[in-house]
Amino acid sequence: MAYSTEPSSSLSFTSSSNLSNGTFGQAKSPSSGESGLEQGCSLDIISLNKLSSNLEQLVIDPSCDYSDADIVVDGIAVGVNRCILAARSRFFHELFQRDRGSAEKDGKPKYLMSDLLPFGEVGREAFWVFLSYLYTAKLKPSPREVSTCVDESCVHDACRPAINFAVELMYASYLFQTPELVSLFQRRLLNFVEKAFVEDVIQILVVAFNCQLSQLVTQCVYRVARSDLDSISLEKELPHEIAEKISLLRLHSQHDDENKKEAVDPLHEKRIRRIHKALDCDDVELVKLLLTESDITLDQAHALHYAVAYCDPKVVTELLGLGRANVNLQNKRGYTVLHIAARRKEPSIIVSLLTKGASALESTRDGQSAVSICRRLTRPKDYNAKTEQGQEANKDRICIDVLEREMRRNPMAGDTSISQTFADDLHMQLLYLENRVAFARLFFPTEAKLAVDVAHAETTSGLAGPSTSKGSSGNLREVDLNETPTMRNKRLRTQMEALRKTVEMGRRYFPHCSDVLDKFMEDDLPDLFYLEKGTPEEQRIKRKRFMELKQEVQKAFHKDKAESESNRSGLSSSSPLSSLKDGVNYKVREDGVNHKVRR
């Protein structure tokens, strides 16, 4: 594993040569003539190690917080001692000389990490490792939660989180002018180049270009040039001069090997690029016009692959709505659209593709499924992130859960037909669906929002909260006097169809919770709408039933998650901390219900 090769003092005091290889020096048996010198060196080493340990307390011990400035990273203030940073880094020495920072109430100046970086990103964990080195001259191991992925079959020697963390440390080392760390992390990134998927090498190539690491740039360029990564991806994701260099290498390679030459129709390529440019402008109508005027199809242009990789989710939805693209088409590299969506990790796109028939069972030529791609891109920190009340759930976790459920799901149990109690009244059917979706949003806000977005139900009128009619509340609905009966029925049926699709999404991905909601809507909704009305005895009974309902919802949600975790081993092992995540989500859901229903 990547982190297993990183001792906590990769850079030590024992030998200056250790700065280049990241290893400890081996003590030699002293001869009689060298004993005095060896004893003096040993004392120096002991003293330096003691000094390092003492300074480390300033970083790790909250009771030793004597910081005189803050650096804000990822929205969190990290206390620093300016004298230490200025002595260890010329960048900070010049920064503190020219910029006093924005003064806070406690008198400590504040510096934003985003203002210090002209390019690249440095997260809080990477900055903590770098800061610890400045204080102690010892490099800490990379934290597992940000330098590994949640795919337990991965050895974490070249997965995306491991690469990203090394990239962040390289940016910190280069921009904050710590040359010994630049040398160390360049070697570490060189070690990734041949092991990593070519898509992940792009991240290394970008940092190498920005940090002017010529050796690393050269090796990455040759690795990408040998790959089958398409030219469009190179143009979108790499600096222009690097993309040009790779294209020239490929041309020379084709010239040397006549068998590799491919016939290219310039007019055909020009038409494809026009379609891509129209997608960049979010203009699906222009795409339709271009398709009409030429013999190019969406599949020939791999337009859906392109939109999923680079366009707004709404553009993807509109493109799917044309019904002209094969959602399971593989590109030249053997990737389906769902594989591309898994790399982007946008839940709304993934669910939209699945509802249009995309297969989660398809694998790439190197054996990756969409869910395995997602797992290798996701850090344990993100997968197990605690969701605070009122905040959206983590997208990484949702993507993995949705894909895993799709891979093992059976034909959907039950149907979404409305109870016969409401079958004869269009308004009552709509009221039922509005209330059902509204309560789903109270219990599971992020998941419900995802289902609503995919089902195009966001603009319906009944999603803000439980709906009521005149019979239940005495309040009249707003009525458009200019609306004809035909127009009204059309509007209501459009709303109802969108809400029905939302319910279908809930049944598909959270079936046990849907069962509980079904029971609640049919048996308990009329009484539980107003907990504070009725006699004291009736209110007590309603509150008791409400608490029972809350427990049932919690159990159902837990059952969905437990089923997901228990079946995951059949697909691929998951993070051992996933059970902790379930417990955390559990608590948040309970708080969310208490907060939102009790008014």
RODO-2510 file (C-alpha; in nm, 4 decimals, decimal comma):
residues 599
     n   res          X          Y          Z
     1     m     0,0000     0,0000     0,0000
     2     a     0,1083     0,3542    -0,0676
     3     y     0,0963     0,4615     0,2925
     4     s     0,2910     0,1557     0,4122
     5     t     0,6028     0,2879     0,2396
     6     e     0,5881     0,6240     0,4151
     7     p     0,7646     0,6140     0,7530
     8     s     0,6682     0,8866     0,9975
     9     s     1,0149     1,0418     0,9669
    10     s     1,0962     0,9866     0,6020
    11     l     1,3213     1,2880     0,6260
    12     s     1,5363     1,2534     0,9368
    13     f     1,8318     1,4129     1,1046
    14     t     2,0674     1,1171     1,0670
    15     s     2,2133     1,1966     0,7262
    16     s     2,1795     1,4632     0,4631
    17     s     2,1652     1,1919     0,1982
    18     n     1,8391     1,0752     0,3488
    19     l     1,6711     1,3789     0,2017
    20     s     1,6942     1,2120    -0,1382
    21     n     1,5840     0,8604    -0,0562
    22     g     1,3466     0,9048     0,2394
    23     t     1,5116     0,6348     0,4567
    24     f     1,6725     0,6132     0,7965
    25     g     2,0492     0,5992     0,8265
    26     q     2,1957     0,2784     0,9708
    27     a     2,4195     0,3212     1,2744
    28     k     2,7725     0,1753     1,2371
    29     s     2,9780     0,0194     1,5121
    30     p     3,2224     0,2919     1,6163
    31     s     3,5954     0,2232     1,6201
    32     s     3,8039     0,3304     1,9172
    33     g     3,9356     0,6396     1,7340
    34     e     3,5854     0,7498     1,6381
    35     s     3,4053     0,6838     1,9658
    36     g     3,4269     1,0452     2,0843
    37     l     3,2984     1,1775     1,7513
    38     e     3,0210     0,9190     1,7423
    39     q     2,9115     1,0084     2,0944
    40     g     2,8952     1,3751     1,9977
    41     c     2,6896     1,2955     1,6846
    42     s     2,4618     1,0713     1,8882
    43     l     2,4006     1,3529     2,1359
    44     d     2,3198     1,5899     1,8482
    45     i     2,0703     1,3433     1,7041
    46     i     1,9048     1,2881     2,0408
    47     s     1,8802     1,6632     2,0962
    48     l     1,7339     1,7272     1,7510
    49     n     1,4802     1,4493     1,7905
    50     k     1,3794     1,5926     2,1282
    51     l     1,3422     1,9376     1,9736
    52     s     1,1327     1,7900     1,6930
    53     s     0,9045     1,6128     1,9401
    54     n     0,8617     1,9294     2,1459
    55     l     0,7730     2,1400     1,8416
    56     e     0,5280     1,8737     1,7287
    57     q     0,3179     1,9478     2,0360
    58     l     0,2417     2,2890     1,8870
    59     v     0,0732     2,1100     1,5968
    60     i    -0,1055     1,8188     1,7626
    61     d    -0,1809     1,9314     2,1190
    62     p    -0,4725     2,1784     2,1543
    63     s    -0,3485     2,2773     2,5018
    64     c    -0,0277     2,4051     2,3375
    65     d    -0,2012     2,6475     2,1050
    66     y     0,0247     2,9519     2,1081
    67     s    -0,0409     3,0383     1,7423
    68     d    -0,0250     3,4006     1,6319
    69     a    -0,1953     3,3648     1,2906
    70     d    -0,4577     3,1524     1,1154
    71     i    -0,4530     2,9970     0,7706
    72     v    -0,8053     2,9045     0,6598
    73     v    -0,8163     2,5737     0,4705
    74     d    -1,1465     2,4222     0,3520
    75     g    -1,3302     2,6749     0,5673
    76     i    -1,1455     2,5743     0,8868
    77     a    -0,8889     2,7979     1,0578
    78     v    -0,5524     2,6312     1,1224
    79     g    -0,3384     2,8062     1,3836
    80     v     0,0271     2,8651     1,2889
    81     n     0,3340     3,0290     1,4438
    82     r     0,4647     3,2806     1,1967
    83     c     0,8199     3,2740     1,3283
    84     i     0,8494     2,8986     1,2574
    85     l     0,6933     2,9169     0,9118
    86     a     0,9043     3,2190     0,8158
    87     a     1,2236     3,0450     0,9314
    88     r     1,1411     2,7238     0,7417
    89     s     0,9942     2,8636     0,4209
    90     r     1,1031     3,1610     0,2119
    91     f     0,7478     3,1893     0,0789
    92     f     0,6050     3,2501     0,4255
    93     h     0,8978     3,4745     0,5174
    94     e     0,8135     3,7055     0,2259
    95     l     0,4388     3,6717     0,2830
    96     f     0,4538     3,7813     0,6459
    97     q     0,6841     4,0701     0,5577
    98     r     0,4557     4,2223     0,2957
    99     d     0,1094     4,1124     0,4103
   100     r    -0,0213     4,1441     0,7641
   101     g    -0,3376     3,9502     0,6800
   102     s    -0,6938     4,0436     0,7718
   103     a    -0,7126     4,1227     1,1440
   104     e    -0,9622     3,9254     1,3531
   105     k    -1,1300     4,0102     1,6837
   106     d    -0,8641     3,8197     1,8782
   107     g    -0,5923     4,0180     1,7007
   108     k    -0,4606     3,7191     1,5004
   109     p    -0,4176     3,7832     1,1277
   110     k    -0,5970     3,5468     0,8930
   111     y    -0,4804     3,4164     0,5543
   112     l    -0,7014     3,2235     0,3115
   113     m    -0,5396     2,9228     0,1468
   114     s    -0,7287     2,9997    -0,1736
   115     d    -0,5563     3,3401    -0,1856
   116     l    -0,2121     3,1872    -0,1381
   117     l    -0,2395     2,9393    -0,4278
   118     p    -0,2115     3,0718    -0,7857
   119     f    -0,3082     2,7242    -0,9112
   120     g    -0,3897     2,3807    -0,7744
   121     e    -0,5575     2,2867    -0,4483
   122     v    -0,4288     2,1955    -0,1020
   123     g    -0,6776     2,0325     0,1332
   124     r    -0,6751     2,0496     0,5122
   125     e    -0,5198     1,7052     0,5617
   126     a    -0,2432     1,7699     0,3076
   127     f    -0,1677     2,1067     0,4655
   128     w    -0,1544     1,9438     0,8092
   129     v     0,1074     1,6922     0,6864
   130     f     0,3065     1,9738     0,5263
   131     l     0,2766     2,1957     0,8349
   132     s     0,3889     1,9102     1,0587
   133     y     0,7007     1,8739     0,8442
   134     l     0,7814     2,2442     0,8773
   135     y     0,7614     2,2156     1,2564
   136     t     0,9366     1,8806     1,3041
   137     a     1,1418     1,8089     0,9871
   138     k     0,9672     1,4701     0,9833
   139     l     0,7125     1,3638     0,7242
   140     k     0,3971     1,2063     0,8626
   141     p     0,2274     0,9093     0,6942
   142     s    -0,0587     0,9974     0,4631
   143     p    -0,3925     0,9725     0,6508
   144     r    -0,5846     0,6671     0,5305
   145     e    -0,9174     0,8468     0,5134
   146     v    -0,7947     1,0808     0,2369
   147     s    -0,5228     0,8777     0,0612
   148     t    -0,7065     0,5489    -0,0001
   149     c    -1,0292     0,4535    -0,1746
   150     v    -1,3286     0,2537    -0,0492
   151     d    -1,2626    -0,0360    -0,2864
   152     e    -1,1226    -0,3014    -0,0526
   153     s    -0,9803    -0,4988    -0,3460
   154     c    -0,7527    -0,2030    -0,4264
   155     v    -0,3975    -0,2003    -0,2872
   156     h    -0,4060     0,1814    -0,2895
   157     d    -0,0755     0,2133    -0,4727
   158     a    -0,2220     0,4110    -0,7639
   159     c    -0,5914     0,4808    -0,7019
   160     r    -0,7229     0,8337    -0,7491
   161     p    -0,7305     0,9374    -0,3788
   162     a    -0,3664     0,8280    -0,3340
   163     i    -0,2662     1,0267    -0,6418
   164     n    -0,4717     1,3324    -0,5466
   165     f    -0,3206     1,3465    -0,1990
   166     a     0,0345     1,3287    -0,3387
   167     v    -0,0612     1,5983    -0,5911
   168     e    -0,1856     1,8268    -0,3109
   169     l     0,1382     1,7753    -0,1180
   170     m     0,3371     1,8534    -0,4327
   171     y     0,1486     2,1812    -0,4794
   172     a     0,2127     2,2728    -0,1135
   173     s     0,5821     2,1814    -0,1364
   174     y     0,6378     2,3706    -0,4619
   175     l     0,4350     2,6834    -0,3904
   176     f     0,5610     2,7151    -0,0326
   177     q     0,9193     2,6629    -0,1553
   178     t     1,0304     2,3475     0,0225
   179     p     1,2678     2,1909    -0,2356
   180     e     1,3496     1,8710    -0,0452
   181     l     0,9802     1,7797    -0,0387
   182     v     0,9412     1,8669    -0,4082
   183     s     1,2128     1,6134    -0,4872
   184     l     1,0514     1,3508    -0,2661
   185     f     0,6999     1,3895    -0,4055
   186     q     0,8236     1,4013    -0,7642
   187     r     0,9684     1,0531    -0,7121
   188     r     0,6449     0,9389    -0,5534
   189     l     0,4408     1,0694    -0,8476
   190     l     0,6830     0,9098    -1,0949
   191     n     0,6103     0,5811    -0,9235
   192     f     0,2368     0,6281    -0,9942
   193     v     0,2680     0,6994    -1,3671
   194     e     0,2952     0,3448    -1,5005
   195     k     0,0603     0,1918    -1,2420
   196     a    -0,2336     0,4317    -1,2635
   197     f    -0,5191     0,4404    -1,5123
   198     v    -0,4409     0,6892    -1,7849
   199     e    -0,7308     0,9153    -1,6772
   200     d    -0,5598     0,9532    -1,3398
   201     v    -0,2225     1,0259    -1,5008
   202     i    -0,3814     1,3464    -1,6319
   203     q    -0,3856     1,4831    -1,2746
   204     i    -0,0144     1,4094    -1,2388
   205     l     0,0660     1,5680    -1,5738
   206     v    -0,1166     1,8892    -1,4813
   207     v     0,0691     1,9312    -1,1516
   208     a     0,4000     1,8483    -1,3215
   209     f     0,3340     2,1174    -1,5834
   210     n     0,2300     2,3791    -1,3261
   211     c     0,5270     2,3042    -1,0995
   212     q     0,7762     2,2886    -1,3900
   213     l     0,8890     1,9320    -1,3201
   214     s     1,0395     1,8436    -1,6567
   215     q     1,1263     1,4811    -1,5784
   216     l     0,7760     1,4091    -1,4542
   217     v     0,6195     1,5934    -1,7502
   218     t     0,8205     1,3874    -1,9989
   219     q     0,7280     1,0543    -1,8456
   220     c     0,3579     1,1465    -1,8221
   221     v     0,3505     1,2729    -2,1818
   222     y     0,4914     0,9457    -2,3144
   223     r     0,2504     0,7447    -2,0984
   224     v    -0,0513     0,9369    -2,2301
   225     a     0,0753     0,9304    -2,5903
   226     r     0,0956     0,5485    -2,5770
   227     s    -0,2589     0,5234    -2,4422
   228     d    -0,5909     0,5203    -2,6292
   229     l    -0,7166     0,8368    -2,4566
   230     d    -0,9027     1,0361    -2,7210
   231     s    -0,7870     1,3738    -2,8479
   232     i    -1,1033     1,5498    -2,7243
   233     s    -1,0256     1,4517    -2,3648
   234     l    -0,6704     1,5806    -2,4074
   235     e    -0,7925     1,9164    -2,5365
   236     k    -1,0492     1,9544    -2,2573
   237     e    -0,8294     1,8495    -1,9644
   238     l    -0,4689     1,9443    -2,0488
   239     p    -0,2850     2,2711    -2,1187
   240     h    -0,2761     2,3431    -2,4914
   241     e     0,0978     2,3000    -2,5379
   242     i     0,0960     1,9627    -2,3603
   243     a    -0,1967     1,8380    -2,5699
   244     e    -0,0103     1,9497    -2,8848
   245     k     0,3038     1,7670    -2,7758
   246     i     0,1098     1,4427    -2,7227
   247     s    -0,0615     1,4783    -3,0615
   248     l     0,2752     1,5233    -3,2352
   249     l     0,4162     1,2153    -3,0633
   250     r     0,1186     1,0131    -3,1826
   251     l     0,1614     1,1410    -3,5376
   252     h     0,5297     1,0450    -3,5385
   253     s     0,4406     0,7026    -3,4009
   254     q     0,1840     0,6481    -3,6771
   255     h     0,4344     0,7633    -3,9391
   256     d     0,6863     0,5070    -3,8141
   257     d     0,4280     0,2296    -3,8142
   258     e     0,2164     0,2271    -4,1302
   259     n    -0,0180    -0,0325    -3,9746
   260     k    -0,1338     0,2146    -3,7080
   261     k    -0,2513     0,4779    -3,9536
   262     e    -0,6245     0,5413    -3,9481
   263     a    -0,8197     0,7034    -4,2295
   264     v    -0,9714     1,0280    -4,1034
   265     d    -1,2467     1,2141    -4,2855
   266     p    -1,1915     1,5860    -4,2122
   267     l    -1,5525     1,6762    -4,2930
   268     h    -1,6823     1,4018    -4,0653
   269     e    -1,4600     1,5223    -3,7789
   270     k    -1,5663     1,8830    -3,8391
   271     r    -1,9347     1,7919    -3,8065
   272     i    -1,8723     1,5998    -3,4870
   273     r    -1,6912     1,8965    -3,3341
   274     r    -1,9813     2,1234    -3,4264
   275     i    -2,2131     1,8984    -3,2294
   276     h    -1,9779     1,9085    -2,9316
   277     k    -1,9564     2,2885    -2,9500
   278     a    -2,3354     2,3083    -2,9506
   279     l    -2,3407     2,0932    -2,6375
   280     d    -2,0813     2,3227    -2,4776
   281     c    -2,3288     2,6068    -2,5368
   282     d    -2,6118     2,4026    -2,3766
   283     d    -2,7992     2,4285    -2,7076
   284     v    -2,9733     2,0965    -2,7697
   285     e    -3,1977     2,2595    -3,0327
   286     l    -2,8858     2,3413    -3,2349
   287     v    -2,7750     1,9803    -3,1938
   288     k    -3,1069     1,8647    -3,3428
   289     l    -3,0566     2,1041    -3,6353
   290     l    -2,7025     1,9790    -3,6979
   291     l    -2,8240     1,6199    -3,6947
   292     t    -3,0900     1,7073    -3,9500
   293     e    -2,8470     1,8841    -4,1826
   294     s    -2,5841     1,6081    -4,1837
   295     d    -2,5614     1,2314    -4,1890
   296     i    -2,3976     1,2242    -3,8435
   297     t    -2,5867     1,0503    -3,5632
   298     l    -2,5568     1,1108    -3,1882
   299     d    -2,3895     0,7715    -3,1520
   300     q    -2,1336     0,8430    -3,4241
   301     a    -2,0449     1,1691    -3,2506
   302     h    -2,0476     0,9994    -2,9107
   303     a    -2,2495     1,3032    -2,8106
   304     l    -2,3960     1,1435    -2,4986
   305     h    -2,0481     1,0428    -2,3772
   306     y    -1,9358     1,4011    -2,4305
   307     a    -2,2356     1,5571    -2,2565
   308     v    -2,2073     1,3273    -1,9549
   309     a    -1,8377     1,4129    -1,9184
   310     y    -1,8451     1,7884    -1,9709
   311     c    -2,1980     1,9362    -1,9801
   312     d    -2,4619     2,0432    -1,7301
   313     p    -2,6907     1,7621    -1,6071
   314     k    -2,9898     1,9387    -1,7650
   315     v    -2,8227     1,9111    -2,1059
   316     v    -2,7776     1,5384    -2,0494
   317     t    -3,1475     1,5073    -1,9630
   318     e    -3,2505     1,6983    -2,2771
   319     l    -3,0210     1,4860    -2,4920
   320     l    -3,1669     1,1665    -2,3454
   321     g    -3,5123     1,3082    -2,4150
   322     l    -3,4386     1,3095    -2,7903
   323     g    -3,4429     0,9300    -2,7799
   324     r    -3,1739     0,9067    -3,0487
   325     a    -2,8779     0,7830    -2,8440
   326     n    -2,7869     0,4303    -2,7369
   327     v    -2,7274     0,4572    -2,3614
   328     n    -2,5191     0,1360    -2,3616
   329     l    -2,2960     0,2301    -2,6552
   330     q    -1,9243     0,1828    -2,5914
   331     n    -1,6735     0,4373    -2,7142
   332     k    -1,3392     0,3453    -2,8709
   333     r    -1,1946     0,2793    -2,5261
   334     g    -1,4737     0,0418    -2,4278
   335     y    -1,6469     0,2860    -2,1908
   336     t    -2,0246     0,3148    -2,1804
   337     v    -2,1946     0,6411    -2,0896
   338     l    -2,2560     0,5066    -1,7378
   339     h    -1,8818     0,4458    -1,6930
   340     i    -1,8190     0,8106    -1,7829
   341     a    -2,0930     0,9203    -1,5413
   342     a    -1,9348     0,7109    -1,2641
   343     r    -1,6090     0,9002    -1,3090
   344     r    -1,7947     1,2311    -1,2847
   345     k    -1,9872     1,1160    -0,9720
   346     e    -2,3020     1,3207    -1,0340
   347     p    -2,6037     1,1297    -0,8903
   348     s    -2,8662     1,2982    -1,1087
   349     i    -2,6843     1,1953    -1,4276
   350     i    -2,6365     0,8380    -1,3072
   351     v    -3,0029     0,7968    -1,2142
   352     s    -3,1170     0,9583    -1,5421
   353     l    -2,9112     0,7068    -1,7395
   354     l    -3,0368     0,4126    -1,5341
   355     t    -3,3987     0,5133    -1,5884
   356     k    -3,3318     0,5220    -1,9632
   357     g    -3,2016     0,1660    -1,9604
   358     a    -2,8279     0,2030    -1,9004
   359     s    -2,6803    -0,1258    -1,7756
   360     a    -2,4826    -0,1180    -1,4521
   361     l    -2,3472    -0,4666    -1,5295
   362     e    -2,1395    -0,3592    -1,8302
   363     s    -1,7614    -0,3655    -1,7808
   364     t    -1,4776    -0,1831    -1,9515
   365     r    -1,2092    -0,3728    -2,1399
   366     d    -0,9950    -0,3811    -1,8270
   367     g    -1,2791    -0,5263    -1,6171
   368     q    -1,4118    -0,2151    -1,4403
   369     s    -1,7821    -0,1762    -1,3736
   370     a    -1,9451     0,1597    -1,3061
   371     v    -1,9633     0,0905    -0,9328
   372     s    -1,5984    -0,0214    -0,9120
   373     i    -1,4971     0,2999    -1,0903
   374     c    -1,6954     0,4989    -0,8334
   375     r    -1,5376     0,3131    -0,5425
   376     r    -1,1821     0,3695    -0,6674
   377     l    -1,2512     0,7424    -0,6950
   378     t    -1,4074     0,7821    -0,3494
   379     r    -1,2192     0,8480    -0,0257
   380     p    -1,3336     0,6936     0,3039
   381     k    -1,3646     1,0474     0,4416
   382     d    -1,6276     1,1321     0,1800
   383     y    -1,8013     0,7942     0,1811
   384     n    -1,8435     0,7965     0,5594
   385     a    -1,9034     1,1712     0,5915
   386     k    -2,1520     1,2668     0,8609
   387     t    -2,4558     1,4453     0,7181
   388     e    -2,5610     1,7343     0,9381
   389     q    -2,9264     1,8218     0,9799
   390     g    -3,0503     2,0291     0,6879
   391     q    -2,7449     1,9515     0,4713
   392     e    -2,7389     1,7411     0,1586
   393     a    -2,6037     1,3883     0,1821
   394     n    -2,2652     1,3180     0,0278
   395     k    -2,2820     1,2595    -0,3480
   396     d    -2,0055     0,9991    -0,3448
   397     r    -2,2046     0,7731    -0,1130
   398     i    -2,5273     0,8195    -0,3092
   399     c    -2,3591     0,7297    -0,6398
   400     i    -2,2150     0,4071    -0,5001
   401     d    -2,5380     0,3067    -0,3240
   402     v    -2,7503     0,3717    -0,6345
   403     l    -2,5199     0,1710    -0,8614
   404     e    -2,4909    -0,1182    -0,6172
   405     r    -2,8670    -0,1401    -0,5758
   406     e    -2,9121    -0,1311    -0,9524
   407     m    -2,6649    -0,4159    -1,0016
   408     r    -2,8535    -0,6514    -0,7758
   409     r    -3,2108    -0,5276    -0,7946
   410     n    -3,5002    -0,7556    -0,8869
   411     p    -3,7996    -0,6423    -1,0906
   412     m    -3,9648    -0,3706    -0,8856
   413     a    -4,2024    -0,5141    -0,6276
   414     g    -4,5442    -0,3663    -0,6057
   415     d    -4,6790    -0,0998    -0,8334
   416     t    -4,7317     0,2713    -0,8136
   417     s    -5,1019     0,2634    -0,8701
   418     i    -5,3095     0,4778    -0,6419
   419     s    -5,5396     0,3278    -0,3815
   420     q    -5,8999     0,2792    -0,4983
   421     t    -6,0035     0,5254    -0,2285
   422     f    -5,8769     0,8005    -0,4593
   423     a    -5,9286     0,6345    -0,7958
   424     d    -6,2318     0,8382    -0,8999
   425     d    -6,1019     1,1845    -0,8292
   426     l    -5,8097     1,3416    -1,0137
   427     h    -5,7638     1,6034    -0,7425
   428     m    -5,7495     1,3379    -0,4723
   429     q    -5,4957     1,1362    -0,6699
   430     l    -5,2775     1,4439    -0,7060
   431     l    -5,3216     1,5290    -0,3372
   432     y    -5,2129     1,1777    -0,2426
   433     l    -4,8973     1,1964    -0,4536
   434     e    -4,8106     1,5499    -0,3403
   435     n    -4,8352     1,4526     0,0242
   436     r    -4,6416     1,1301    -0,0278
   437     v    -4,3519     1,3105    -0,1968
   438     a    -4,3612     1,5875     0,0643
   439     f    -4,3314     1,3396     0,3521
   440     a    -4,0530     1,1580     0,1698
   441     r    -3,8721     1,4915     0,1593
   442     l    -3,9165     1,5357     0,5328
   443     f    -3,7753     1,1925     0,6086
   444     f    -3,5058     1,1683     0,3373
   445     p    -3,4377     1,5158     0,1913
   446     t    -3,1372     1,4405    -0,0303
   447     e    -3,2656     1,1150    -0,1726
   448     a    -3,6107     1,2644    -0,2320
   449     k    -3,4590     1,5637    -0,4108
   450     l    -3,2653     1,3295    -0,6375
   451     a    -3,5808     1,1373    -0,7253
   452     v    -3,7711     1,4626    -0,7862
   453     d    -3,4995     1,6020    -1,0135
   454     v    -3,4812     1,2877    -1,2226
   455     a    -3,8604     1,2688    -1,2525
   456     h    -3,8856     1,6356    -1,3601
   457     a    -4,1192     1,7050    -1,0700
   458     e    -3,9321     2,0004    -0,9214
   459     t    -4,1764     2,2554    -1,0611
   460     t    -4,4905     2,0872    -0,9317
   461     s    -4,6874     2,2837    -0,6785
   462     g    -4,7178     2,0268    -0,4048
   463     l    -4,3546     1,9674    -0,3106
   464     a    -4,3009     2,2353    -0,0473
   465     g    -4,4921     2,0523     0,2226
   466     p    -4,7912     1,8310     0,2929
   467     s    -5,0922     1,9487     0,0938
   468     t    -5,4368     2,0097     0,2343
   469     s    -5,7789     2,0541     0,0837
   470     k    -6,0683     2,2679     0,1911
   471     g    -6,2188     1,9775     0,3785
   472     s    -5,9159     1,9338     0,6007
   473     s    -5,8055     2,2874     0,6696
   474     g    -6,0776     2,5252     0,5566
   475     n    -5,8311     2,7041     0,3245
   476     l    -5,9226     2,7421    -0,0420
   477     r    -5,6684     2,6606    -0,3127
   478     e    -5,5646     2,9380    -0,5516
   479     v    -5,7670     2,9206    -0,8749
   480     d    -5,6839     3,0684    -1,2154
   481     l    -6,0188     3,1993    -1,3400
   482     n    -5,8892     3,2096    -1,7001
   483     e    -5,8022     2,8408    -1,6991
   484     t    -6,0398     2,6209    -1,8989
   485     p    -6,1391     2,2748    -1,7743
   486     t    -5,9284     2,1155    -2,0493
   487     m    -5,6245     2,3223    -1,9548
   488     r    -5,6760     2,2431    -1,5866
   489     n    -5,6992     1,8670    -1,6461
   490     k    -5,3880     1,8750    -1,8642
   491     r    -5,1948     2,0659    -1,5973
   492     l    -5,3067     1,8331    -1,3201
   493     r    -5,2224     1,5208    -1,5191
   494     t    -4,8767     1,6583    -1,6025
   495     q    -4,8159     1,7244    -1,2335
   496     m    -4,9458     1,3828    -1,1400
   497     e    -4,7259     1,2034    -1,3944
   498     a    -4,4155     1,3816    -1,2665
   499     l    -4,5035     1,2949    -0,9067
   500     r    -4,5788     0,9364    -1,0037
   501     k    -4,2311     0,9057    -1,1545
   502     t    -4,0845     1,0411    -0,8313
   503     v    -4,2661     0,7711    -0,6351
   504     e    -4,1308     0,5102    -0,8778
   505     m    -3,7751     0,6288    -0,8108
   506     g    -3,8344     0,5957    -0,4363
   507     r    -3,9703     0,2443    -0,4739
   508     r    -3,6776     0,1472    -0,6897
   509     y    -3,3980     0,2626    -0,4610
   510     f    -3,5624     0,2717    -0,1144
   511     p    -3,8272    -0,0036    -0,1272
   512     h    -3,8625    -0,0654     0,2466
   513     c    -3,9159     0,3019     0,3234
   514     s    -4,1710     0,3149     0,0431
   515     d    -4,3642     0,0330     0,2078
   516     v    -4,3762     0,2262     0,5352
   517     l    -4,4867     0,5427     0,3555
   518     d    -4,7603     0,3468     0,1778
   519     k    -4,8944     0,2276     0,5098
   520     f    -4,8670     0,5742     0,6602
   521     m    -5,0473     0,7428     0,3708
   522     e    -5,3387     0,4998     0,3754
   523     d    -5,3835     0,4440     0,7487
   524     d    -5,2427     0,7344     0,9481
   525     l    -5,2209     1,0490     0,7353
   526     p    -5,5642     1,1998     0,8184
   527     d    -5,5092     1,1747     1,1936
   528     l    -5,1391     1,2638     1,2059
   529     f    -5,1608     1,5756     0,9898
   530     y    -5,2418     1,7869     1,2934
   531     l    -5,0843     1,6570     1,6094
   532     e    -5,2041     1,9480     1,8234
   533     k    -5,5763     1,9246     1,7404
   534     g    -5,8441     1,7233     1,9217
   535     t    -5,8924     1,6342     2,2848
   536     p    -5,5884     1,5752     2,5094
   537     e    -5,6449     1,1995     2,4786
   538     e    -5,6630     1,2188     2,0994
   539     q    -5,3450     1,4271     2,0899
   540     r    -5,1699     1,1691     2,3097
   541     i    -5,2761     0,8860     2,0773
   542     k    -5,1624     1,0804     1,7714
   543     r    -4,8209     1,1543     1,9222
   544     k    -4,7818     0,7905     2,0208
   545     r    -4,8640     0,6782     1,6675
   546     f    -4,6294     0,9402     1,5275
   547     m    -4,3410     0,8051     1,7374
   548     e    -4,4233     0,4547     1,6167
   549     l    -4,4176     0,5770     1,2598
   550     k    -4,0831     0,7460     1,3134
   551     q    -3,9364     0,4212     1,4444
   552     e    -4,0785     0,2301     1,1484
   553     v    -3,9194     0,4751     0,9035
   554     q    -3,5861     0,4474     1,0836
   555     k    -3,6021     0,0677     1,0724
   556     a    -3,6965     0,0700     0,7056
   557     f    -3,4132     0,3063     0,6180
   558     h    -3,1722     0,0943     0,8190
   559     k    -3,3037    -0,2178     0,6463
   560     d    -3,2322    -0,0637     0,3046
   561     k    -2,8802     0,0254     0,4140
   562     a    -2,8189    -0,3083     0,5846
   563     e    -2,9333    -0,4913     0,2724
   564     s    -2,6959    -0,2755     0,0688
   565     e    -2,4039    -0,3551     0,2985
   566     s    -2,4782    -0,7283     0,3286
   567     n    -2,5026    -0,7767    -0,0471
   568     r    -2,2034    -0,5599    -0,1289
   569     s    -1,9563    -0,8415    -0,0640
   570     g    -2,1068    -1,0289    -0,3580
   571     l    -2,0111    -0,7399    -0,5854
   572     s    -1,6958    -0,6105    -0,4215
   573     s    -1,5888    -0,5502    -0,0648
   574     s    -1,6786    -0,2143     0,0841
   575     s    -1,5358     0,0056     0,3526
   576     p    -1,5366    -0,1486     0,7005
   577     l    -1,6547     0,1846     0,8320
   578     s    -1,9794     0,1755     0,6346
   579     s    -2,1750     0,0526     0,9341
   580     l    -2,0678     0,3623     1,1200
   581     k    -2,2068     0,5725     0,8368
   582     d    -2,5412     0,3996     0,8675
   583     g    -2,5543     0,4866     1,2349
   584     v    -2,4688     0,8467     1,1632
   585     n    -2,7309     0,8836     0,8886
   586     y    -2,9779     0,7171     1,1190
   587     k    -2,9301     0,9841     1,3826
   588     v    -2,9549     1,2630     1,1298
   589     r    -3,2788     1,1278     0,9883
   590     e    -3,4272     1,1094     1,3374
   591     d    -3,3283     1,4661     1,4133
   592     g    -3,4589     1,5807     1,0771
   593     v    -3,8019     1,4305     1,1436
   594     n    -3,8270     1,5771     1,4917
   595     h    -3,7247     1,9168     1,3686
   596     k    -3,9476     1,9374     1,0656
   597     v    -4,2692     1,7701     1,1763
   598     r    -4,3045     1,9153     1,5250
   599     r    -4,4184     2,2719     1,4657
***
